Every structure is written in structure tokens, then in C-alpha cells.
Amino acid sequence: MPEPQLCPDLLQKGNAGRVMPNEDHKTPRITSLQHSRVLELTTPLWYTTGTWLGFRLRVINECCRSVCKLLAPTLKGVGADVGNGWMDEMRNRNSVVVIGMIVLSGLAVYTVCRKASTTSTTGTGNTPSTPQPPVLDEKTKTVIAELTARWDELQAFSASVATELPQAAGNPGTTLGKGTYEWSKRGEKRLIRFGLVNTIRITTGEAKALHTGEILNFVYDGEFLYSQLQQPVTFKQTTKSRYEPDHVLQIGGKDLFRGLSETNSLKLQPEEMLNGRASYVIEATPTTEKSSSIHYFDKQTGVRSRMIERDETGKATLTLTLSEFNTNPEFSEDYFTYKLPEGFELIDKTKVEP
């Protein structure tokens, strides 16, 4: 797979279109929407315990600063010695953390009580106010069952993947991705190998453009998921984690439809032809947002051949297309075995995951 033309100077300056290293924890901060939208990563792969604690300690310190400012006038009124002594003690780091924890605990209790009060019944026959999962109509259910059955009949599959975003990680420009998606059924599991090369073009507004890129590879060997990211100039990292369907792109089957139906209202649209193949079309509308997405499913294989995500105005924000289907590819026995390339750092999250 050819690599994109890269611009090292752009990445060194920390511009969009890359995952920037976190100097404190040596883990990247994801800045490209390509990861969360195309790869459907509901939980960031690079989220670490150090980052989690650091963020919360900053919140505690800010809360304590606010408490001290609010109480300072009162303390002055009860005596200079007492007030000054109390404030000196407040400056002690341990005391600040303890008081901050008390404040946050109070907020947590308040939040829980509010949630309980809004979801409980009033005694007059009213139902809880908690949002209920979307209900599928019978026709859509029938089509989903048919597509799932077609998918389950496949023993192996491969296709070319193309993605397009009309922006460059938040900047004017485009993000184009090209790669391959391959899987093979081994027992009850589907082993996956998915590679994508992103070419990012950032428009500077001066009739010029900057180019950079990144290379992503995902391998599921039947036990663990390996998520590999390479960016110029020297960022090379692989994360080993336990497999979750939401952590890698799904192109068909029950895991894909589960994710869609949990948070969207699904509605069957008229059939269309896509790349010469008959396709079911399903529109997904989030229950809490004004955006929507259109999903094209190949009737013969059950594979999602195209996805178009749109904002509230109907403008496409992401397009993903699969082509060149092969329903009988042959893979070597070790094709889905991950081998760490030379120069890559391995982060093993399986040692800290429950």
C-alpha cells in the first residue's frame, strides 16, 4: 500500500491531521476525526489512567480555588489570626485535595439525587422519563434479519476501502483514506485485518495547501486487538487491547446492527443500485441529535457497501465506500497474526484491563 506524501514540518509544529504525543504521559492526543468517525471508536484506544487522574486533579484544584475565594471574606470577619491560619492550612496541598474531593462528592450526590427524582414515578401512573430504545418496524426488522443471515453465510471476505471527509481534522481541506478490509471466519470468531492510509490536505487560505498523512492498521487475531498508528516524523505506536466490536470498523452482521439500533431510529428507504449491485438502503437518525446517516447494504452478501454521515443541514460529513468484493479470498494460516514492526512501541492494555 503506497504511503502518502508527508510534510514533517507541519507535524512538528503540531498542526491538525495527526495524533500529537502527550509529553507528560507519552501517549497521543487524538486530533483527527478520522479515528472516531471512520473507525467508530466509542472508547478512545489511547485513553490512559495517567491522563484520567491528571484531568481530575486539575478539576479538584480549580474547585478548591473557587471555594477559597468564596470563603475568604468570611474568614477575615472571624479574626485575622484564625483567618490567616486557616488560609495557610488551605494552601497545603493535601488539604486542598481533601476539600476538593468533598466538594466533588457533594456534587456527585446532588447529581444522583436529581437523576433518581427525574426517573422515578410520581404515583399517578406516569412512566419513567428515561429515554427508551428506538423501536424498529417489522419491515426493517425483516431486512436486517435477511442481511445478517447473508453475512453469517460468508466464511471469508475482502474489499477495498475508501473514506472522505470534507475537512482536515477541523481545518479547511480534505481527508482522503484508502485501504483494505479483510476477515476470515475461524470457528465462531472472525479474524480481522484492516489497514487505512490517510492523506490530509490542509488549505491555508493563501491558494496553498499543506499535505501530511498517517497510516493505521488493525489486527484482531481471535484473542486481542492490535491498533497500530504511524505518523511522521517518528511517532510509531501499537496498542494491544481486549477485543470489543466498537473498537474497530464493522462492515456487517449483528455487531454492526446492534450499534446502529441502540442509539438510532432506523427506517428502510427504497432500494438502489450501487456499483452494479442491488442494495438495501437504511436511514439512521440519532435519538438525541439532528444529524443522520445513510447506509447501503449489499443484498447478496449483507456487507455495508457505503455509509454517508450528514449534519443537520444535510451536508455530508463522512463518506465510506467498499468496493472490489471478494467473497472467497484465501489467507495463510498466520495472516492474522500480529507482528510488531521494528521501531514501534507496544502499549499492552490487557495487563490493566479487568
BAZA-94114 format. One record per residue (C-alpha): residue number from 0; residue in one letter; y, z, x. Coordinates in nm, 4 decimals, padded with zeros to 6 digits, always signed. Layout:
<recs>
REC,NUM,a,Y,Z,X
...
</recs>
This chain:
<recs>
REC,0,m,+00.0000,+00.0000,+00.0000
REC,1,p,+00.3327,-00.1036,+00.1578
REC,2,e,+00.5817,+00.1689,+00.2314
REC,3,p,+00.9402,+00.1464,+00.1030
REC,4,q,+01.2352,+00.0733,+00.3281
REC,5,l,+01.3644,+00.4181,+00.4139
REC,6,c,+01.7055,+00.5487,+00.5079
REC,7,p,+01.6619,+00.8558,+00.7333
REC,8,d,+02.0363,+00.9247,+00.7500
REC,9,l,+02.0516,+00.9532,+00.3718
REC,10,l,+01.7747,+01.2102,+00.3577
REC,11,q,+01.9144,+01.4126,+00.6455
REC,12,k,+02.2365,+01.4501,+00.4506
REC,13,g,+02.0427,+01.5909,+00.1538
REC,14,n,+02.1172,+01.3161,-00.0977
REC,15,a,+01.9163,+01.2671,-00.4145
REC,16,g,+01.5801,+01.0981,-00.4207
REC,17,r,+01.3836,+01.3386,-00.2095
REC,18,v,+01.2342,+01.6839,-00.2081
REC,19,m,+01.4592,+01.8903,+00.0147
REC,20,p,+01.2979,+02.1607,+00.2314
REC,21,n,+01.3814,+02.5175,+00.1446
REC,22,e,+01.4858,+02.6731,+00.4741
REC,23,d,+01.4033,+03.0260,+00.3591
REC,24,h,+01.0506,+02.9666,+00.2333
REC,25,k,+00.9604,+02.6337,+00.3958
REC,26,t,+00.8829,+02.4839,+00.0561
REC,27,p,+01.0596,+02.1899,-00.1055
REC,28,r,+01.3105,+02.1931,-00.3888
REC,29,i,+01.2231,+01.9090,-00.6215
REC,30,t,+01.5308,+01.6957,-00.6880
REC,31,s,+01.3713,+01.3766,-00.8209
REC,32,l,+01.2998,+01.3417,-01.1922
REC,33,q,+01.0096,+01.1192,-01.0946
REC,34,h,+00.7892,+01.4267,-01.0460
REC,35,s,+00.8488,+01.5993,-01.3776
REC,36,r,+00.8631,+01.2876,-01.5970
REC,37,v,+00.6192,+01.0390,-01.4470
REC,38,l,+00.3659,+01.2900,-01.3233
REC,39,e,+00.4109,+01.5200,-01.6235
REC,40,l,+00.4148,+01.8335,-01.4141
REC,41,t,+00.4926,+02.1056,-01.6629
REC,42,t,+00.4496,+02.3621,-01.3849
REC,43,p,+00.6133,+02.2642,-01.0517
REC,44,l,+00.3462,+02.2171,-00.7873
REC,45,w,+00.5700,+02.3600,-00.5183
REC,46,y,+00.6672,+02.6834,-00.7001
REC,47,t,+00.6096,+02.9829,-00.4723
REC,48,t,+00.6028,+03.3590,-00.5054
REC,49,g,+00.8800,+03.3908,-00.2470
REC,50,t,+01.1144,+03.1729,-00.4491
REC,51,w,+01.0251,+03.3669,-00.7664
REC,52,l,+01.1098,+03.7037,-00.6121
REC,53,g,+01.4215,+03.5778,-00.4363
REC,54,f,+01.5675,+03.4465,-00.7611
REC,55,r,+01.5024,+03.7711,-00.9442
REC,56,l,+01.6520,+03.9863,-00.6707
REC,57,r,+01.9688,+03.7775,-00.6910
REC,58,v,+01.9775,+03.8382,-01.0661
REC,59,i,+01.9352,+04.2132,-01.0107
REC,60,n,+02.2198,+04.2256,-00.7596
REC,61,e,+02.4527,+04.0363,-00.9913
REC,62,c,+02.3695,+04.2703,-01.2797
REC,63,c,+02.4396,+04.5737,-01.0639
REC,64,r,+02.7739,+04.4351,-00.9509
REC,65,s,+02.8738,+04.3944,-01.3140
REC,66,v,+02.7635,+04.7497,-01.4003
REC,67,c,+02.9630,+04.8938,-01.1115
REC,68,k,+03.2776,+04.7074,-01.2166
REC,69,l,+03.2452,+04.8281,-01.5748
REC,70,l,+03.1910,+05.1934,-01.4797
REC,71,a,+03.4499,+05.2143,-01.2009
REC,72,p,+03.7447,+05.3128,-01.4317
REC,73,t,+03.5365,+05.5839,-01.5953
REC,74,l,+03.4303,+05.7261,-01.2630
REC,75,k,+03.7913,+05.7545,-01.1484
REC,76,g,+03.8626,+05.9656,-01.4536
REC,77,v,+03.5974,+06.2287,-01.3787
REC,78,g,+03.7287,+06.3162,-01.0349
REC,79,a,+03.7838,+06.1415,-00.7084
REC,80,d,+03.5096,+06.3278,-00.5247
REC,81,v,+03.2468,+06.2700,-00.7896
REC,82,g,+03.3548,+05.9120,-00.8461
REC,83,n,+03.3682,+05.8186,-00.4818
REC,84,g,+03.0386,+05.9890,-00.4083
REC,85,w,+02.8701,+05.8115,-00.6963
REC,86,m,+03.0106,+05.4778,-00.5886
REC,87,d,+02.8947,+05.5364,-00.2309
REC,88,e,+02.5487,+05.6042,-00.3614
REC,89,m,+02.5644,+05.2908,-00.5735
REC,90,r,+02.6235,+05.0890,-00.2608
REC,91,n,+02.2898,+05.1973,-00.1299
REC,92,r,+02.0570,+04.9005,-00.1632
REC,93,n,+01.7667,+05.0936,-00.3108
REC,94,s,+01.9858,+05.2453,-00.5817
REC,95,v,+02.1279,+04.9063,-00.6686
REC,96,v,+01.7812,+04.7587,-00.7118
REC,97,v,+01.6638,+05.0532,-00.9280
REC,98,i,+01.9666,+05.0379,-01.1581
REC,99,g,+01.9345,+04.6616,-01.1819
REC,100,m,+01.5743,+04.6986,-01.2866
REC,101,i,+01.6794,+04.9469,-01.5558
REC,102,v,+01.9374,+04.7020,-01.6885
REC,103,l,+01.6889,+04.4157,-01.6947
REC,104,s,+01.4266,+04.6368,-01.8601
REC,105,g,+01.6724,+04.7169,-02.1350
REC,106,l,+01.7436,+04.3506,-02.1871
REC,107,a,+01.3710,+04.2760,-02.1980
REC,108,v,+01.3088,+04.5432,-02.4636
REC,109,y,+01.6000,+04.4092,-02.6685
REC,110,t,+01.4628,+04.0554,-02.6457
REC,111,v,+01.1137,+04.1623,-02.7531
REC,112,c,+01.2514,+04.3576,-03.0489
REC,113,r,+01.4644,+04.0633,-03.1558
REC,114,k,+01.1675,+03.8294,-03.1361
REC,115,a,+00.9486,+04.0693,-03.3330
REC,116,s,+01.2109,+04.1082,-03.6039
REC,117,t,+01.2531,+03.7329,-03.6468
REC,118,t,+00.8800,+03.6576,-03.6641
REC,119,s,+00.7762,+03.9435,-03.8941
REC,120,t,+00.7564,+03.9034,-04.2698
REC,121,t,+01.0113,+04.0655,-04.4986
REC,122,g,+00.7617,+04.1950,-04.7528
REC,123,t,+00.8724,+03.9426,-05.0138
REC,124,g,+00.6100,+03.6794,-04.9325
REC,125,n,+00.8137,+03.4933,-04.6714
REC,126,t,+00.6183,+03.3273,-04.3894
REC,127,p,+00.6933,+03.3946,-04.0208
REC,128,s,+00.9752,+03.1905,-03.8699
REC,129,t,+00.7672,+03.0920,-03.5629
REC,130,p,+00.7541,+02.7088,-03.5388
REC,131,q,+00.4185,+02.5685,-03.6436
REC,132,p,+00.2373,+02.2898,-03.4533
REC,133,p,+00.3078,+01.9393,-03.5865
REC,134,v,+00.0630,+01.8122,-03.8484
REC,135,l,-00.0964,+01.4683,-03.7957
REC,136,d,-00.1503,+01.2339,-04.0877
REC,137,e,-00.5047,+01.1106,-04.1482
REC,138,k,-00.4373,+00.7557,-04.0286
REC,139,t,-00.3000,+00.8758,-03.6944
REC,140,k,-00.5926,+01.1185,-03.6566
REC,141,t,-00.8381,+00.8335,-03.7134
REC,142,v,-00.6734,+00.6141,-03.4484
REC,143,i,-00.6644,+00.8994,-03.1939
REC,144,a,-01.0346,+00.9690,-03.2562
REC,145,e,-01.1131,+00.5996,-03.2055
REC,146,l,-00.9136,+00.5800,-02.8812
REC,147,t,-01.0753,+00.8980,-02.7487
REC,148,a,-01.4218,+00.7590,-02.8233
REC,149,r,-01.3415,+00.4350,-02.6369
REC,150,w,-01.2152,+00.6386,-02.3399
REC,151,d,-01.5282,+00.8532,-02.3334
REC,152,e,-01.7460,+00.5408,-02.3105
REC,153,l,-01.5914,+00.4454,-01.9757
REC,154,q,-01.7727,+00.5527,-01.6600
REC,155,a,-01.5029,+00.4407,-01.4150
REC,156,f,-01.1636,+00.2750,-01.4281
REC,157,s,-00.8844,+00.1445,-01.2076
REC,158,a,-00.5431,-00.0111,-01.2725
REC,159,s,-00.2109,-00.0890,-01.1094
REC,160,v,+00.0778,+00.1416,-01.1987
REC,161,a,+00.4489,+00.0588,-01.2176
REC,162,t,+00.7284,+00.3010,-01.3081
REC,163,e,+01.1004,+00.2501,-01.3590
REC,164,l,+01.3872,+00.4962,-01.4035
REC,165,p,+01.7428,+00.3689,-01.4637
REC,166,q,+01.8862,+00.6264,-01.2221
REC,167,a,+01.8279,+00.7617,-00.8743
REC,168,a,+01.7495,+01.1319,-00.9197
REC,169,g,+02.0717,+01.1982,-01.1079
REC,170,n,+02.2834,+00.9372,-00.9279
REC,171,p,+02.3709,+00.5827,-01.0360
REC,172,g,+02.0975,+00.3461,-00.9278
REC,173,t,+01.7280,+00.2868,-00.9916
REC,174,t,+01.3940,+00.4398,-00.9017
REC,175,l,+01.1004,+00.1993,-00.8906
REC,176,g,+00.7437,+00.3109,-00.8347
REC,177,k,+00.4301,+00.1085,-00.7571
REC,178,g,+00.0793,+00.2341,-00.7062
REC,179,t,-00.2789,+00.2577,-00.8300
REC,180,y,-00.4699,+00.4896,-01.0615
REC,181,e,-00.8458,+00.5240,-01.0178
REC,182,w,-01.1062,+00.7553,-01.1619
REC,183,s,-01.4823,+00.7854,-01.1768
REC,184,k,-01.6999,+00.9981,-01.4004
REC,185,r,-01.9284,+01.2380,-01.2151
REC,186,g,-02.1258,+01.4469,-01.4604
REC,187,e,-01.8789,+01.5929,-01.7107
REC,188,k,-01.5805,+01.5543,-01.4765
REC,189,r,-01.3541,+01.2619,-01.4000
REC,190,l,-01.2585,+01.2474,-01.0339
REC,191,i,-00.9083,+01.1068,-00.9839
REC,192,r,-00.7157,+00.9292,-00.7096
REC,193,f,-00.3554,+00.8398,-00.7948
REC,194,g,-00.1050,+00.7024,-00.5442
REC,195,l,+00.2581,+00.6084,-00.6001
REC,196,v,+00.5290,+00.4746,-00.3686
REC,197,n,+00.8812,+00.5336,-00.4999
REC,198,t,+01.1670,+00.3151,-00.3818
REC,199,i,+01.5020,+00.4723,-00.4645
REC,200,r,+01.8224,+00.2677,-00.4707
REC,201,i,+02.1448,+00.4686,-00.4961
REC,202,t,+02.4607,+00.2825,-00.5947
REC,203,t,+02.7606,+00.4163,-00.4038
REC,204,g,+03.0307,+00.2624,-00.6236
REC,205,e,+03.1631,+00.0519,-00.3358
REC,206,a,+02.9489,-00.2546,-00.4031
REC,207,k,+02.6964,-00.0998,-00.1659
REC,208,a,+02.3596,+00.0641,-00.2101
REC,209,l,+02.1551,+00.3140,-00.0142
REC,210,h,+01.7780,+00.2927,-00.0061
REC,211,t,+01.5229,+00.5641,+00.0506
REC,212,g,+01.1777,+00.6492,-00.0770
REC,213,e,+00.8804,+00.8814,-00.0994
REC,214,i,+00.5033,+00.8493,-00.1074
REC,215,l,+00.2891,+01.0610,-00.3402
REC,216,n,-00.0895,+01.0885,-00.3515
REC,217,f,-00.3014,+01.2982,-00.5851
REC,218,v,-00.6739,+01.3521,-00.5397
REC,219,y,-00.8974,+01.5529,-00.7723
REC,220,d,-01.2387,+01.5977,-00.6123
REC,221,g,-01.4014,+01.7688,-00.9099
REC,222,e,-01.3013,+02.1182,-00.7974
REC,223,f,-00.9495,+02.1166,-00.6545
REC,224,l,-00.6373,+01.9054,-00.6918
REC,225,y,-00.4630,+01.7918,-00.3728
REC,226,s,-00.0981,+01.6897,-00.4162
REC,227,q,+00.0360,+01.5094,-00.1106
REC,228,l,+00.4034,+01.4272,-00.0551
REC,229,q,+00.5555,+01.2319,+00.2322
REC,230,q,+00.9268,+01.1735,+00.2849
REC,231,p,+01.1373,+01.0710,+00.5818
REC,232,v,+01.2205,+01.1843,+00.8316
REC,233,t,+00.9461,+01.4383,+00.8960
REC,234,f,+00.8507,+01.6001,+00.5625
REC,235,k,+00.4734,+01.5828,+00.5155
REC,236,q,+00.3030,+01.8357,+00.2945
REC,237,t,-00.0109,+01.8759,+00.0821
REC,238,t,-00.0676,+02.1444,-00.1797
REC,239,k,-00.4198,+02.2459,-00.2743
REC,240,s,-00.4455,+02.3995,-00.6229
REC,241,r,-00.6901,+02.4516,-00.9030
REC,242,y,-00.7091,+02.1539,-01.1352
REC,243,e,-00.5002,+02.1535,-01.4501
REC,244,p,-00.4741,+01.8300,-01.6535
REC,245,d,-00.0977,+01.8755,-01.6900
REC,246,h,-00.0526,+01.8686,-01.3102
REC,247,v,-00.1412,+01.5015,-01.2690
REC,248,l,-00.0725,+01.1884,-01.4715
REC,249,q,-00.3164,+01.1428,-01.7608
REC,250,i,-00.3760,+00.7907,-01.8943
REC,251,g,-00.6182,+00.8558,-02.1793
REC,252,g,-00.8629,+01.0904,-02.3502
REC,253,k,-00.8414,+01.4311,-02.5127
REC,254,d,-00.6251,+01.5904,-02.2420
REC,255,l,-00.3522,+01.3301,-02.2946
REC,256,f,-00.3549,+01.3594,-02.6740
REC,257,r,-00.3635,+01.7385,-02.6560
REC,258,g,-00.0442,+01.7390,-02.4511
REC,259,l,+00.1255,+01.4921,-02.6839
REC,260,s,+00.0308,+01.6606,-03.0113
REC,261,e,+00.1200,+02.0160,-02.9049
REC,262,t,+00.4953,+01.9545,-02.8901
REC,263,n,+00.5467,+01.6230,-03.0712
REC,264,s,+00.5223,+01.4744,-03.4150
REC,265,l,+00.3061,+01.1630,-03.3791
REC,266,k,+00.3479,+00.8600,-03.6017
REC,267,l,+00.1446,+00.5399,-03.5941
REC,268,q,+00.3504,+00.2204,-03.5616
REC,269,p,+00.2486,-00.1455,-03.6218
REC,270,e,+00.0040,-00.2855,-03.3657
REC,271,e,+00.1339,-00.5049,-03.0837
REC,272,m,+00.0009,-00.7318,-02.8117
REC,273,l,+00.0659,-00.6112,-02.4568
REC,274,n,-00.0313,-00.8278,-02.1601
REC,275,g,-00.2561,-01.0271,-02.3929
REC,276,r,-00.4410,-00.7180,-02.5174
REC,277,a,-00.4302,-00.5684,-02.8667
REC,278,s,-00.2689,-00.2252,-02.8624
REC,279,y,-00.2143,+00.0663,-03.0953
REC,280,v,+00.1417,+00.1980,-03.0848
REC,281,i,+00.2205,+00.5672,-03.1404
REC,282,e,+00.5701,+00.7136,-03.1526
REC,283,a,+00.6078,+01.0732,-03.0334
REC,284,t,+00.9104,+01.2755,-03.1414
REC,285,p,+00.9590,+01.6230,-02.9880
REC,286,t,+00.9941,+01.9003,-03.2458
REC,287,t,+01.2870,+02.0596,-03.0596
REC,288,e,+01.4731,+01.7584,-02.9164
REC,289,k,+01.6382,+01.4376,-03.0329
REC,290,s,+01.4655,+01.2162,-02.7776
REC,291,s,+01.1452,+01.0211,-02.8417
REC,292,s,+00.8778,+00.8171,-02.6671
REC,293,i,+00.6621,+00.5163,-02.7476
REC,294,h,+00.3011,+00.5000,-02.6274
REC,295,y,+00.0897,+00.1839,-02.6177
REC,296,f,-00.2890,+00.2313,-02.6151
REC,297,d,-00.5328,-00.0455,-02.5321
REC,298,k,-00.7683,-00.0757,-02.8300
REC,299,q,-01.0641,-00.1814,-02.6171
REC,300,t,-01.0566,+00.0977,-02.3551
REC,301,g,-00.8390,+00.3734,-02.5081
REC,302,v,-00.6159,+00.3639,-02.1987
REC,303,r,-00.2428,+00.4269,-02.2369
REC,304,s,-00.1129,+00.0981,-02.1003
REC,305,r,+00.2587,+00.1692,-02.1422
REC,306,m,+00.4913,+00.4612,-02.2090
REC,307,i,+00.8639,+00.4357,-02.2777
REC,308,e,+01.0709,+00.7524,-02.2984
REC,309,r,+01.4090,+00.7294,-02.4725
REC,310,d,+01.7105,+00.9558,-02.5060
REC,311,e,+01.8890,+01.0412,-02.8325
REC,312,t,+02.0736,+00.7063,-02.8253
REC,313,g,+01.7507,+00.5077,-02.7939
REC,314,k,+01.8115,+00.4116,-02.4299
REC,315,a,+01.5006,+00.4001,-02.2115
REC,316,t,+01.4964,+00.6796,-01.9512
REC,317,l,+01.1488,+00.6105,-01.8126
REC,318,t,+00.9040,+00.3217,-01.8359
REC,319,l,+00.5460,+00.3475,-01.7116
REC,320,t,+00.3130,+00.0461,-01.7251
REC,321,l,-00.0538,-00.0002,-01.6328
REC,322,s,-00.1948,-00.3472,-01.5649
REC,323,e,-00.4860,-00.5253,-01.3950
REC,324,f,-00.7516,-00.3180,-01.5701
REC,325,n,-01.0942,-00.2877,-01.4085
REC,326,t,-01.3493,-00.1099,-01.6262
REC,327,n,-01.6318,-00.1386,-01.3750
REC,328,p,-01.4953,-00.0561,-01.0279
REC,329,e,-01.7254,+00.0637,-00.7532
REC,330,f,-01.6334,+00.3599,-00.5335
REC,331,s,-01.8047,+00.5031,-00.2279
REC,332,e,-01.9607,+00.8458,-00.2527
REC,333,d,-01.6787,+01.0134,-00.0592
REC,334,y,-01.3904,+00.8076,-00.2040
REC,335,f,-01.2573,+01.1056,-00.3996
REC,336,t,-01.2958,+01.3493,-00.1093
REC,337,y,-00.9565,+01.4506,+00.0240
REC,338,k,-00.8957,+01.4401,+00.3982
REC,339,l,-00.5762,+01.5938,+00.5321
REC,340,p,-00.3869,+01.3303,+00.7343
REC,341,e,-00.2680,+01.4160,+01.0820
REC,342,g,+00.0738,+01.5819,+01.0867
REC,343,f,+00.0557,+01.7156,+00.7291
REC,344,e,+00.0987,+02.0822,+00.6427
REC,345,l,-00.1557,+02.2252,+00.3959
REC,346,i,-00.0458,+02.4892,+00.1447
REC,347,d,-00.3526,+02.6479,-00.0163
REC,348,k,-00.2512,+02.7942,-00.3514
REC,349,t,-00.6111,+02.8674,-00.4501
REC,350,k,-00.6016,+03.1840,-00.2404
REC,351,v,-00.3274,+03.3362,-00.4572
REC,352,e,-00.4122,+03.1844,-00.7957
REC,353,p,-00.6147,+03.4012,-01.0381
</recs>
